[in-house]
Every structure is written in structure tokens, then in C-alpha cells.
């Protein structure tokens, strides 16, 4: 077939796919009107840190799919692990039965989790993992003779998932209004956006003092609601929504003290931050705290098969280990044999290639590359940790004035998202909070790729500023 004929065939195939998508596909977190009007990018292949669309154009995957493909695209080894397991045992539930790959993975995850977090409850994704932790916390306190402890505390703008329980923990009002009334019991405290400390009437010139202030707001909420009614505090090591808020020094140590003092469980939501995104297998270790539960998903399989879970401490597990007590909760595909087999192979890759160490060593270089963008008038802040960074965009660097709703609409959806993609960089331009560009590439990249990302961002952000 000639090049021209091949192109014509591919164009026909893409047009057919677009028509089918327009007629039948309901996208996630997507304006369907955009699909109707402009169609949708169709991604057909991945290799390393690149993806290709149906027209053959290559893009840098600056978001690892969705904070997921930590080991990179195109890992034949993971595909083969899935095929071997499917051929041997394609499916069996963990409802009163078990299978080897789930047992082995639970053992390996427990060995990597800090302290006495030794029990693993598998789900199929992150929202389910958070839902599990929420239900488990309420059930735990009932078994401990404190049935009134049902409330949960999380941070402003934090995203913890879309199931009804997880949505109650999510701190983004605009994502919940259309589904109300939702599960009761969710309460919000300030997040750790030091760049916006002054707007929260918080210490803005001392990071450690700001961290203590933010942690103390958790204690204030516990005391206001009543310690006998609060079951758990849900926190991400680095908060995703709003644009990669890292914890100030001492923040999590203070939160741990507060939770212990008031007999409240601490849940580390690591759906994004675990499996090398910040450096260690579990990000709580990077910041020196031991939670009562860790939720995980995404990077555990590098996206090659769906899997999530909740790692639970011996303290929380103990009342469930006796007599006829049962945690009446589970998912048909939680701990799926294929997914857990893929996760085991994925962990092997992490160990053999030293991906966690790679992140720890290269993170300062990644930050330094992005910090170069501070010379642009539209860049207000660069923040994050590991291979997880956000760039906050502002209208005035001196006053830190942000964009109004109409300007954000024109900047993010009207220009930036499309322009970045057309420039060859897939990443997130988000306004859940203030306008931010987020980056979370595969953990396999290094300094040369940091510079490539910076150059693409520089060109697009420079044009964005001229348009404003």
C-alpha cells in the first residue's frame, strides 16, 4: 500500500472512530458538548514516556496517563505477566477464597508499608480504596464501643474520589453540588497551600509556623465537632487538587500527635503519591509519619490492569480478627488475579531498575528545570515533590492576583489545554482551586526530559500571556 493510500485508510478509520465516539461514548469528567463539536483525541499506542494518537502524532506523556503509568508505557513484561495469569486462572474472588498472586502481593506490600500496617484489603481503584477506609473507620469505632465516631475530616479543595462516601471526603464543592444530599459527616479544614497563606490569615513568612497553623486547624475542627464523633482524618501526603501542595516541615508529625490525643484514625490517601511518585513505595515514609491506614491504586500496576487497596494497621485490624465479626464490604473484582500478578511484576521492575531511588535523586533537577519558568510573568509559583509538580498561573506576580472565572475558562479550556497538547505535551491544566498546570510523568525520565518539558511549557505559556 502506498503512503497516500495508507494515510487515506487511517483517516477513514479515525473518522469512523470519531463518529462512534460521538454517537455512543460517554467520557469521564468531560464536557460532552466538546466531543460533539470537536471530536476527541484518540490515543492508540504508548512507548516509554511517549504516546501516539490515531493520526500518528507523538506526544510526551507528562501526566503518566493520569498519575498512573509510573514504570512507563509499552512494558511487554507486564503484558506477558497478565497473559500468563489469565491463562492459568483468569478470575476468582476473594470472598472466602484466595489465590496466590493476591496473597503474594499482600505480603510484599505489607513488607514495604511502615510500622504495623500489615493487612491489605484489595479494591479495583482509588475511589473504592477511600470508600473502604471510610467504612472501615466507622465499623472499627462501633466495635470499639464508640458508635458516635462517624465524622471524617479532610482538606479544602482535596479530591478523594467519586463514590458517595469518598465524595463526602472530597473538598471540592462544585463536584458535589449536583449529587447532594451526599453521605453525611464530611468536614473541611485549610490545606497546605503556603503560596496562598495570606488569604487564609495564616503565617505567610515562616513555612514551619504555617504548617503548625494548618495542623492546628484539624485539632480545632475535632474539638469543635467533638472528639467522640470524629472517626478519621483523610490527608494526601502531597495534595493533588489545587496544584501539588507539599506538607510543611513538621506538619504530619503534628497531625499524628493530634489524632493520637483525640483517638482519631489517620488515613494517608496515597492513590497518587505511592509507588515512587514522591520517592518511597509509600509516601508517608518521605515525611516521617505512620498512619493507621494507607489507600493506594494507580501506580501499583503502572496502569496495566486496574487495582487499588487499603493497607490497614494491626490496631485497626484487631477487632475484626475475633469470633464471628465480618467486615461486610467488598468488590467482585477487588484483588483480581490478573491485576495482582501484574502488580507483582511491576514491583519487580521498580526494584531491578531502582525507580524509587531515581525519583529521589532527580527530583531536585526536575524542580530546578521548572523553576526556570519563574521568569515568565504568568508563573506565580512552582511547587511539589518527587516527580509530582504544579505550576500556578497568576495575572499579577506582585499581588498574586489570580484569574476570574471567565479568564480561567478562556485561559485553561479555551487555550492552554489544547495548545499544550498541540505542542506535544500531555499534562493537566486545572482550575480546581486556582489555575494550575500539573506534571506527573513516568518515573523513567531524567534531566534531558525535564528540559524538554520546560521548553514546551515556556513556549505555550509565553503565548498564553500575550493572548491575555
N, C-alpha and C positions, 0 to 999 in steps of 0.2 A: 504494500500500500504506500502511495506517495505521501510526503509530508502534508501536502494540501488536503488530500483525502482523509488522512488521519485526523487532521485538525477539524475538518468538517464533521467527521463522525463524533469526535469528542464534543464539539459544540452542540450537536444534536442530542447527545446523551445528557449534557448538562442542562439543556433547555427542558428536556423531559423530566429530569430530577427536580428542577425548579418548579415545574408545573405540578408535580406530585406533592412537593412540599407545600406549595401554596394552597392546594386543594385539601390536604389531609393532615399535615404535621402541625401539632400544637407545640410551639417552642417553650422552653423554660425561661422564666424571668425575661421575657422578650415581648416587645410590642408587636402583636400580630399584624398591625397595620403596616409596619415596616416591611415585613415579609411579603405582604400583598403588593406593596408598591415597588420595592427594590429587589425582592428576592433575598436569598440568604447565602453567605459564604459556605461552600460545601468543601469540607476538608476530607481528603481521601487517603493521605499517607503521612507517616512520620518516620523520621530517622534522626537519632541523636537529639539535638536541640532544635531541629527544623521540622516544619510541617509543610505540606503541599496542598493546594486547592485543586478542584476539578479541572481548572484551566491550565494546570501545570506550574503555577506561580509558587515560589518558595517563600516561606516566612520564618522568622526567628520566633520560637515559642518562648516568649518572655514571661509566661504565667504557668508553665508546666501543665498545660491543659486547663486546669482550674486548681492550682496548688497541688497537683496530683502526681504527675509523671516525673517523680524525683530521680529515678535512675535513667531517664531518657527514653525516647521513642525507639522502636524497632529492635527491641531485645528478643532475639529469637529464642534465647534460653528460657525466657518466661513463657513464651507461647508454647514451647515444647513441654514445659512443666505442666501447663494447663491441659495439653492434649494427652499426656501420659496419664494424668489423674482421671480425666474424663473417660478414658478408655477402660481404666481399672474400676473406678467407682465414680460415676457421674454425679450422683446425688444420694445423700442420706441425711436426715435431720438430726439435730442434737437434742431432740425431745426424748429423753430417757435412754438414748443410744449415743454412741460416739463413733468417730472414725479417726484413723491415725494422724492425718495431716492437721486436724483441729487440735488434737492432743499435743502433738509436737510443737505447733505454733504457740499454744498457750504456755507451754513450758519455756520456750525461748523468749517470749515477751515478758513473762514474769521474771526471768533471769536478768532482763535489761531494765526493768522498772525499779525505781528506788525503794529502799526500805522494805516494808512488809506489804507492798502491793503485789500480791501473789495470785489473785484469782482473775480469770479473764472470761467475760461474757461477750460472745460474738454477736454482731448485727450485720447488716449489709451496707451500712453507710453512716455518716457522721450525725445526721439528724436523729437517727434511731439510737445511736450511742448516747446522745444527750438525753433523749427521751428515757432511755434505760436508767441513766444516772438519776434523773429526776424521780422516777417511780421508785427506784431502789432506795433513795434517801427517805422518801415518805414512809415506805414499808419498814425500813430499818428502825425509824423512831417509834413506830407503833409497836414493834417487837420489843423495843427498849422501855415500853411503858410511858412514852411521851407522844401520844397521838395528836396533840395540837401542833406539833412541829411539822408544818407543811409548806411554809413560805420559802421562796428562793430569792436570792439577791444576785443581780448581775450589773453590768456597767452600761452607761449611756452609749447608744449607737452600736453596741456589740451585737453581732449576729451569731446565733447558736442553733439555727435550723428552722425548718418549716412545719414539722408535726405540731399538733396543738399544744402539747406540753412544752416542747422546745421553743415554740413561738412565744409562749408566756415568758420565757427567759430572755428571748431576743429583745434588744433595747432600741429598736427602730420603729417608732410609732406608725410611720407611713406603710410599713409592711404588714401591720396587724389590723389596721382600722377596718378593712373590708371583711375580716373574718371574725370580728367581735360579735358576741362575747366569747373570749377565749378562756383557756384554763386559768382559774384564779390563782393568785399567790405570788405573782412576779413583781419584784420591786427593784428600782434602779438607783445606782449611785454614780458619781462622776467617774469618767475614765482617766487615763494617764496621758492625755494629750498635753504635754508640757508647753508646746508652742502656743496653745490657747489658754494657758493657766490664768492669765489676767481676766479673761472673760468668765472664768469660774470663781473669781475672787479668791484665787489660791496663790501661794508663793510662786512668783514667776522668775526669781533670780537665783534660786537655790534648788537644784534638782532633787537632792535628798529630802529637803524640807517639803517640797511639793509631793514627793512620794509618801511621806508620812501623813500629810494632809489628806491625800486621796485614800489611803488605807483607813484613816480615822473616820472617813465618811461611811465606811462599811460598818464600823462599830456603832456609829451614830444611828444608822438605819436599824441594826439589830436591836439596839436598846429602845428605839422609838416603837418598833413593831412588837417588841417583847421577845427576849431570848427563847422563851418556851414555845414560841410559834414559828421560829425560823429553823428550817431543816438544813439548808446548804447555801453556799456561795459558789457561783459559777464564774470562773475567770479564764481567759486565754492568756498564755504566757506573753505573747505579743498580740494585741488586739487587732483583728483584721479590719473590720468595717470602721470607716473614718480615716483609714490610711496608716496601718502599721504602727501602733502605739507601743513602744517597748516599756517595760517596767522600770521605774527609777530605782536606784540602789536602795536596798533595804525594804522595798515595798512588800514583797511576798513574805519576808520574814515577819513583818508587822502584821500582815493579814493572817498568817498562820497562828500568831500569838492571840489575835482577836478571836479567831474561830475556836481555838482551844479554850479560851477563857469563858466563852459563852456556849460551849458544847454544840458547835455548828460544824457540819462537814464542809470540807474544801474540795471542790471539783476543779481539776485542771483540764480545761477543754482544749485538747491538742489535736483536733481534727486536721488543722492546717500545720501546726508547729512541730508535730512529732516527725520521726523518721528523717532526721537530718536537716529539716528546713531551717532550724536555728543552729544546729550543730549536733547535739547528742541525739540518741534514739528518742528519748523523751525530753522535751524542752524544759520541764521543771528542774532538771538537773543543771541546766545552764544558769539558772537563777537561784539555786540553792534552797529549794523548798520541797517538802514531801507532802503531797495532797492525800486525801482519803480515796479519791477516785481520779482516773485519767480516762478521758474519752479520746478515741483515735479513729482514723479512717484514711482516706486519700492515699498518702504515701506508703502505707503498709504493703500495698501490692504494686505501687507505682502506676496504678490505674489499669493494670492488665486484666483485672477481674474485680468486681465490687466486693468490698469488705470493710467492716468497721467493728468497733467493740468498746467495752468499758473494762479497764483494769481496776480491780477493787482490793482495798486493803483487808488484811486479816481481821481487823477490828470490825469493819462493816460486814464482812462475810460471816463472822462467828455466829450470830443468832440464826442464820439460815442453815447452818450445818447440823442442827439438832432436831431430833424427833421427826414429826411429820410436816414441818414447816416447808412451804414451797413458795418460790417467787413466781407468781402467776403472770409470766411475761415471756415473750419470745417471738421469733420470726422464722417463717418457713425456710428462708434461705440464709439465715444467720449462721456463719461458720461453714459455709458451703465448701465441700471437699475440693473443688477446683480452685476456689479463691484462696483457701488456706494453703494449698500446695503452691500456688503462685507466690504467696507471701513468704513462704519458707525459702524459695529460690531467690526472691527479691532481697531478703536479708543476707543471703549468701553473697550476692553481688555487692551489697553495701560493705560487708566485711572484707571481701577479697580486694576491692578497689579503694577501700579507705575513704568512702564518700563523706562520712561524718567529719573526719579529720580535714578533708579537702575544704569543706564549708568553713570550719573554724579558722583554717589558715588563710583562706581567700576572702573572707567576709570584709576585713578592713580595706582590701583592694577594691572590692565591689563598691563599698561605701565611698571611697576616695574618687572613683570614676564618676559616680552620681553627684558627688559634692561639687564637681566642676560646673554643674548646671546652675549653681547658685548665682553665677554672674548674669543670668538671664533675668529680666525684670519681672517675669511671670512666676518664677520659682521662689516660694516663700520658705519652705522647709524640706529637708531630706531626713528621713528617719526610718528606723527599723533595726534588724539584726539578722545575722546569718545570711541566707540567700532570700531575704524577705524584706523589701524596702518600699516605702511610699514617698512620693514627691507631691507636696501640697502646693497648689497653684493659687496665686493671690492677684488681686487687682492693684494693690499698693503694698510694696515690701516694707515701707517705713511704718505704716499704720497697721499692717497685716489685714487690711480690709479684704474681705472675700467677695465673691461674685453673688449677685442676687439670683433669684430663681430663673428669671428669663435669660440672664447671661450664662448661667450654668448650663441651661438647656442648649443654647447656641454653641457654647464652647465645647462641652463634652459630647453630647449626642449629635449636634449639628456639624462639628468639625473634627475634634480630636480622635474619637474612636475610629472613625473611618480613615482619617489621614494617617494615623499610626499604622493601621493595617495596610494601607496602600503603600506606605514606606517600607513595609516588610517586617513590621514588629507587631506580634500579637501580645497584648497586655491588657490591663484593665484601666479604663478611665471612669471613675466612680464618683458619685456625689452623695453617698450615704454618710452625711456629715458635710464636710467641706470638700470642694473639688480636689481630687487626688488621682495621680497615676500610680498604679501598683505593679510591682515586679516580683515574680517568684519563679525564676527559670529552673530548668533541670539542674541538679546538683553536680553534673558532669562538666559544666563550663568553667572557664578560667579567665585570666586577665585580658586575653585578646577579645573574648566575647563581651566582657564588661565595656571595653572601649567601643565596640560595635554598637552596643545598646545605647551608650551615651551619645554617639554621633547621630543615630537615628532620632533620639529624643530631642537633641539640640536643634536639628533642622525643623522638626514639626512644631516644637514649642516656640521657636523664633517666628515661624509663620503665624502661629496662633496669636501671638502678641500683636503682630502687625494688623491682623484682622480685627482685633479688639479696639 
